[in-house]
Each structure stands twice: as structure tokens, then as C-alpha cells.
Amino acid sequence: MIIRAFLVTALLSASTALVSAADKLDLVGSWDTKTKMENGDITEAKIVITADGDKLSGVVHRNGEETKLKSISTEGTKVSFALDLNYQDTDIDYSVKAEGSDRSLTGTWVASDSSGTELATGDWTGSKAETPASLVGRWNSVATTNEGDELPSVATFSANGDSFSGDLKGKSGTIKLTDIEVKGMKVQFDMVFPYEGQDIDIRIKAEQKEADVLDGKWIAFDSDGSEAASGLWRAKRAADQLALVGEWATVATTDDGSEMESVFHFSKTDDKLSGHSESDNGKLEFEVVKVSDNKMTVEMELPYDGNTLDVRITAESKDDADKLAGKWVVFDDAGQEAATGDWKADRKASK
């Protein structure tokens, strides 16, 4: 029994050196494991597995001790790994064979001596610990009706300890979100939605299957609490709001490849953006300046050969908050696109 107890303790305090990636199983994450002894005792531990390309690695957390696994292999939904131990100058091979899914594994552990003779065995289970959904922030959401219409809105969530609050902004105004719950990767919240003069109770149920995506459905209830209608609901985390205020050195590339340089100046008063450009041709005020997430839209009337051209510039900031890239478009009198080209800008350092 001393050897058996040692084997269990040693395994559960091991750090993992997981060698090859699973073909189908997604082992990456935190696993809560249980090793059952022949006498019925259960020892628990946590294994955290990470990936570097196709190579997996991780650490088993128990009592602050660590030991390496010597191998791991997978085939379909099956996984096996082995650990070399030494107890009182005796080499012990500890192995686990399990089968299951990305969320749960069930199998057995076996302890053998150097000749392969089995010394002890028992049940082994592992369940992937659910990380709470990262809900805080702004989400661009779309609810699809039974008729196929899409209703866009922006959901914003904040947290105070373990409790959440939020609102939904759309064509119907700002709606308060209530009873917001996060259980693992699953999210649920309620709202009262005004529709054709009536207040409709709506519940959203979704799951965070990707870091920045919530997928689920909306459910409408009638006056007696029965489900009256439902449809798809999807939300994508909004990008960080573009900080546009300041000076930007811009370059517009024309159809013939020539470049037109200017400096765009943006300011903000009472939450309203405005701006103008300065170039060798003088100063030009912008008619429209809009920012949505990491995207910018500027509209202006550009004097040209005695006429005025309607110009729109759309650009976005991707990997660098101080760079913008996009397109300029010139429209004819009928509002049709007449010409277009590339446009880019670099934020100028503050003086």
C-alpha cells in the first residue's frame, strides 16, 4: 500500500511534458483530475495544458510539486501518457489510458515495475475546467427574426465583483439588461423590448465558443411566460474605439499612381468630431467625421476644375493605433462611384 500511495501522490504532483498534439481531442486548457485508489480513496489535482504549435506542454498542480511526464499519445478520442518514477531505488512506470471528448476523459491508471509486472491500478477521470466567459466590454450584436430580418445593436457589459450590469443600444433606444448570468462559457440575460406599443419579455442565451464571439438565440415570451418566438442571436466583441483626435499625415494614391499628401486635423467638442485638411491647395473643412470601433469615415466637398466633388474616405486601424489604411472614393452627380484609390495616414507626434 505504501508503494501504491506513493505512485498516486507522485503522479498527481507531476509537471507534464506533453509531446505530441491530439489529432481530434483539444487537450489545451485546465483539467480537474481524480485518481481513485483500490481502497476507494480519491485524490484530486489540476493539470494545465498549453500548446506551442503542435507540441503540448503543461503542469499538474498539487502540493506545489512537479515531475515530468515522459510521453503522451493520442488516437482519435483516446489519449495515453506515462510517467517514470523512482521509489526507494525502484523504477516504477505509471501510465494512464483514457478516452472521451474535449471536455471529459475517463480511463484507468496502472503502476508497473521495470519488468512490466502490474503493481496497482484504478480509475482515472479528467474534466476540463470551464473558464468564465469574458463578458465585460462592448459587443456588436445581431438578432435574426423569423422572417430573416437582422436587427443590429450594441450590448455593453460591466462588472462589479461577481455581478454584471449592462444595456443594449439599437433603433428602439437604450434598453437595460437584467438578470445577467455567466456560468462557465455560457451567458444569459433578460430585457424588456418595446415592440408595436407592447413590452415584450426577451431572454438571450449564448455561449462564448470563441474568445470574441457569442453565439446563441433570443427567446420572446408571452404574457403567461410561455415561449412565443425565438431566433438566432450573435455578437462579436467590438474593437477598441479609435482615438482620432490629433494630427495625421495622410497620403492618397491616385489612379495613375501619383501621391497627394496632406495633414488631417481632428478635434472633438461635446462628443462631436470635426476636422479639416491642410495641403498645398489650402484648407478644407470636413462635412462628416465618424468613428465606429476602429473605423473612420470622413466626407468632404472637394473643389476641382470649377466644380465640387463629393469625396468619402473610409479607413481603419488594425494592428497599430497610430496608423490608418483604407480607400478614398469620388462620387458623380448621380451618387455613383466615379474614381477610387488607396489612402493611408500616420499619426503625427504631439508638439
C-alpha positions in Angstrom: 0.0 0.0 0.0 2.9 2.4 0.7 4.1 2.0 -2.9 0.6 2.5 -4.3 0.1 5.6 -2.2 3.4 6.9 -3.4 2.6 6.3 -7.0 -0.7 8.2 -6.8 0.9 11.1 -5.0 3.9 11.3 -7.3 1.7 11.3 -10.4 -0.6 14.0 -9.2 2.3 16.3 -8.3 3.9 15.9 -11.7 4.5 18.5 -14.3 3.7 17.5 -17.8 6.0 17.4 -20.8 3.3 16.6 -23.4 5.0 15.7 -26.6 2.5 15.5 -29.5 -0.8 17.3 -30.2 -4.0 15.4 -30.3 -5.5 14.6 -33.6 -9.0 15.2 -32.5 -9.0 15.9 -28.8 -8.4 19.5 -27.8 -6.4 18.9 -24.6 -5.3 22.6 -24.2 -6.7 24.1 -21.0 -7.1 23.3 -17.4 -8.2 19.8 -16.3 -9.6 18.8 -13.0 -8.4 15.2 -12.5 -9.4 12.4 -10.0 -7.3 9.3 -9.3 -9.2 6.5 -7.4 -7.3 4.1 -5.2 -8.2 0.4 -4.9 -9.5 1.2 -1.4 -11.9 3.8 -2.8 -9.9 6.9 -1.7 -9.8 9.7 -4.4 -7.0 12.2 -4.9 -7.7 15.4 -6.9 -5.3 17.5 -8.9 -5.3 20.1 -11.6 -3.4 19.8 -14.9 -2.9 22.9 -17.0 -2.0 22.1 -20.6 -0.7 24.7 -23.1 0.3 24.4 -26.8 3.3 25.7 -28.8 2.4 24.8 -32.3 1.8 21.1 -32.4 3.7 20.5 -29.2 1.7 20.3 -26.0 3.0 21.0 -22.5 1.6 21.7 -19.1 1.8 21.4 -15.4 0.0 19.2 -12.8 -0.7 21.3 -9.7 -0.7 19.5 -6.4 1.1 20.3 -3.2 3.5 22.6 -5.0 5.5 19.7 -6.5 6.3 18.9 -10.1 7.5 15.9 -12.1 7.8 15.3 -15.9 5.7 13.0 -18.0 7.8 11.0 -20.3 5.3 10.6 -23.1 1.8 11.2 -24.4 0.0 9.9 -27.5 -3.5 10.3 -28.9 -5.6 8.4 -31.4 -9.0 9.8 -32.2 -10.7 10.3 -28.9 -8.2 8.2 -27.0 -5.2 9.6 -25.0 -2.5 7.8 -23.1 0.5 9.1 -21.1 3.3 7.6 -19.0 5.5 8.8 -16.1 8.8 7.3 -14.8 9.0 7.3 -11.0 11.7 6.1 -8.6 10.7 4.9 -5.2 13.4 3.7 -2.8 15.7 3.0 -5.7 12.9 1.1 -7.5 11.9 2.2 -11.0 8.1 2.5 -11.4 6.3 3.1 -14.7 3.0 4.9 -14.2 0.7 5.1 -17.2 -2.9 6.4 -17.8 -5.1 5.4 -20.7 -8.3 7.4 -21.1 -11.0 8.2 -23.7 -13.6 10.9 -24.1 -14.1 14.4 -25.5 -12.6 17.8 -25.4 -14.4 18.3 -22.1 -14.2 15.0 -20.3 -11.9 12.0 -20.2 -12.4 8.6 -18.4 -9.9 5.8 -18.1 -7.5 3.8 -15.8 -4.1 4.3 -14.3 -1.6 1.4 -14.0 1.6 1.2 -12.0 4.2 -1.4 -13.2 7.7 -2.4 -12.2 10.7 -2.4 -14.6 9.7 -5.9 -15.9 6.2 -4.8 -16.8 4.5 -6.5 -13.9 1.4 -4.7 -12.7 1.6 -3.4 -9.1 -1.6 -1.4 -8.8 -4.4 0.0 -10.9 -7.5 2.2 -10.5 -9.9 4.6 -12.2 -8.8 7.9 -13.5 -11.0 10.8 -14.7 -10.4 14.3 -16.1 -12.8 17.1 -16.8 -11.8 20.4 -18.4 -12.4 23.3 -16.1 -14.6 25.9 -17.6 -13.2 29.4 -17.7 -15.8 32.0 -17.1 -16.8 33.9 -20.3 -15.1 37.2 -20.7 -18.2 39.4 -20.9 -17.1 42.8 -19.9 -16.9 45.3 -22.8 -18.9 46.3 -25.9 -20.4 43.8 -28.3 -21.8 44.3 -31.8 -24.8 42.0 -31.8 -27.4 40.9 -34.4 -30.7 39.3 -33.7 -32.3 37.5 -36.7 -36.1 37.4 -36.8 -38.2 34.5 -38.1 -38.6 36.4 -41.3 -34.8 36.6 -41.8 -34.5 40.3 -40.9 -31.4 41.3 -39.0 -31.7 43.7 -36.0 -28.3 45.2 -35.1 -27.5 46.6 -31.7 -24.6 47.2 -29.4 -24.5 45.4 -26.0 -22.3 46.8 -23.3 -21.5 44.9 -20.1 -19.7 46.0 -16.9 -18.8 44.0 -13.8 -18.9 44.8 -10.1 -17.3 41.9 -8.3 -19.3 38.8 -9.3 -22.3 40.7 -10.5 -22.9 42.2 -14.0 -24.9 45.1 -15.4 -25.4 46.2 -19.0 -27.5 47.8 -21.7 -28.5 47.3 -25.3 -28.5 50.2 -27.7 -30.4 50.0 -31.1 -33.1 51.5 -33.1 -35.5 51.2 -30.1 -33.2 53.2 -27.9 -31.3 52.1 -24.8 -32.6 49.0 -23.1 -31.5 47.9 -19.6 -30.3 44.3 -19.4 -31.3 42.4 -16.2 -30.5 39.0 -14.5 -27.2 38.7 -16.3 -25.6 35.3 -15.6 -22.3 33.8 -16.5 -21.8 30.1 -16.0 -18.6 28.8 -17.5 -18.7 29.8 -21.1 -22.5 30.3 -21.1 -24.2 33.6 -20.8 -27.8 34.5 -20.2 -29.6 37.9 -19.7 -33.1 39.3 -19.9 -34.6 42.6 -21.2 -38.0 44.2 -21.8 -38.2 45.1 -25.5 -40.7 47.7 -26.8 -42.5 46.4 -29.9 -45.5 47.9 -31.6 -46.7 49.6 -28.4 -46.1 46.5 -26.2 -43.4 45.4 -23.8 -42.1 42.0 -24.7 -40.0 39.9 -22.3 -36.9 38.7 -24.1 -34.2 36.4 -22.9 -30.8 35.9 -24.6 -28.9 32.6 -24.2 -25.5 32.3 -25.7 -22.1 30.6 -25.4 -18.6 32.0 -25.9 -17.2 29.4 -28.3 -14.5 31.8 -29.4 -12.8 34.5 -27.4 -14.6 37.4 -29.1 -17.8 35.7 -30.3 -21.0 34.9 -28.6 -23.4 32.5 -30.4 -26.9 31.7 -29.2 -30.6 32.7 -29.6 -33.2 35.1 -28.4 -36.5 33.9 -26.9 -39.7 36.0 -26.7 -42.2 35.2 -24.0 -46.0 35.9 -24.0 -47.9 37.3 -21.0 -48.2 33.9 -19.3 -44.4 33.2 -19.6 -44.7 30.7 -22.5 -42.3 30.9 -25.4 -43.9 32.8 -28.2 -41.0 33.2 -30.7 -37.3 32.7 -31.0 -34.4 33.2 -33.4 -30.6 33.4 -33.8 -28.5 35.9 -31.8 -24.8 36.5 -32.4 -22.4 39.1 -31.0 -18.8 40.0 -31.8 -16.7 41.9 -29.4 -16.2 45.5 -30.6 -12.7 46.6 -31.4 -11.2 49.3 -29.3 -12.5 52.8 -30.1 -10.3 54.6 -32.5 -8.7 57.7 -30.8 -8.9 60.0 -33.8 -8.3 63.4 -32.2 -5.0 65.0 -33.3 -3.0 65.5 -36.5 -2.4 62.8 -39.1 0.0 62.8 -42.1 -2.0 61.4 -45.0 -1.3 60.1 -48.5 -3.9 59.5 -51.2 -2.8 57.4 -54.2 -4.5 58.4 -57.5 -5.4 56.2 -60.5 -2.1 57.0 -62.2 0.0 56.1 -59.1 0.8 59.6 -58.0 0.5 60.5 -54.4 -1.3 63.5 -52.8 -0.1 64.5 -49.4 -2.0 66.5 -46.7 -2.4 66.8 -43.0 -5.7 66.0 -41.4 -6.7 67.7 -38.2 -9.4 66.2 -35.9 -10.9 67.7 -32.8 -13.8 66.8 -30.5 -16.4 69.1 -28.8 -19.3 67.8 -26.7 -18.7 64.2 -28.1 -18.9 65.5 -31.7 -16.0 65.0 -34.0 -14.9 67.6 -36.6 -11.9 68.3 -38.7 -10.2 69.8 -41.7 -7.3 69.1 -44.1 -4.3 71.3 -44.9 -2.3 70.9 -48.1 -0.6 72.9 -50.8 -4.1 73.6 -52.1 -5.2 75.2 -48.9 -7.6 74.3 -46.1 -10.7 72.2 -46.5 -13.3 71.6 -43.8 -14.9 68.2 -43.5 -18.6 67.8 -43.8 -18.8 64.5 -41.8 -16.4 62.8 -39.4 -17.5 59.5 -37.8 -15.8 56.8 -35.8 -17.2 53.3 -35.2 -14.9 51.0 -33.2 -11.6 51.1 -35.0 -13.0 52.5 -38.3 -13.2 56.1 -39.5 -15.3 57.8 -42.1 -14.7 61.3 -43.5 -16.8 63.1 -46.1 -15.9 66.4 -47.8 -16.7 68.5 -50.8 -13.5 68.9 -52.9 -13.2 71.9 -55.3 -12.0 70.6 -58.7 -11.8 72.4 -62.1 -14.6 74.8 -61.1 -16.8 72.0 -59.8 -17.3 70.3 -56.4 -16.6 66.6 -56.0 -18.2 64.5 -53.2 -15.4 62.6 -51.6 -15.6 59.9 -48.9 -12.6 58.3 -47.1 -13.1 55.1 -45.1 -10.2 53.7 -43.2 -9.4 51.5 -40.1 -6.7 51.0 -37.6 -5.7 47.3 -37.3 -2.5 46.4 -35.5 -1.2 49.9 -34.8 -3.4 52.6 -33.2 -1.3 55.3 -34.9 -1.8 54.1 -38.4 -4.9 54.1 -40.7 -5.4 52.4 -44.0 -8.3 52.4 -46.4 -9.8 53.9 -49.5 -10.9 57.3 -50.9 -13.9 57.4 -53.3 -15.2 60.2 -55.6 -18.9 60.2 -56.4 -20.5 61.7 -59.5 -23.7 63.8 -59.6 -25.8 60.6 -59.5 -24.1 59.4 -56.4 -22.3 56.6 -58.3 -18.6 55.8 -57.7 -16.5 57.7 -60.3 -13.0 57.0 -59.0 -11.2 55.4 -56.1 -7.8 54.7 -54.7 -5.7 53.8 -51.6 -5.5 56.1 -48.6 -3.2 55.9 -45.6 -2.3 58.0 -42.6 0.2 58.1 -39.7 -0.5 60.0 -36.5 1.9 62.9 -36.1 3.7 63.2 -32.7 2.3 65.8 -30.4 4.3 69.0 -30.3 
